[in-house]
């Protein structure tokens, strides 16, 4: 898998992508768009519009039923073994439900992707501490249940960036947050984009004021609204 940071745009290409789950209506219907390296792209739309499906297809966690998903010049369905692992390690993912482990400290949670990437515990701890500082958290010694919901969201962001990925996928980062905390999370995402990280974020978009972004793509029942 080629390093996404070294490739020209488009970094992401969806070419007539289709996705369906069981007997339900299609989640995505011949969806086509591109994202250039360094863009901050926001996917908006109602629940069930297909926003999260787009993110998981980019991450290689789902395969399309038709069409092509191309990341950094590579079609995801053709990646196997080490190449697929390399793709996933080059992408930071911040899911809506955080998925922090309650029996470990925040620091240990943030360390996990670095350890999975082969760093020593010492190096992973140093990376995690730096990521926590960057999102405005302290030493991370408390457990997720000992900190606020807002702090847990920042911890999830720190975990997503700990491996310094060139591509960051964020699913509804402001859900269930107060307006001030939501604005702070969006400000930090904007800072990453300004630093050259490609950010693709799913958001309802109704409750929060989004920072200046490169593009907004509105999904309606799995299709781009013109």
Beta strands, then each sheet from edge to edge (+ up, - down):
strand 1: 12-19
strand 2: 28-35
strand 3: 40-44
strand 4: 66-71
strand 5: 74-75
strand 6: 91-94
strand 7: 167-171
strand 8: 198-203
strand 9: 215-220
strand 10: 223-224
sheet 1: 2+ 1- 4+ 5-
sheet 2: 6+ 7+ 8+ 3+ 9+ 10-
end
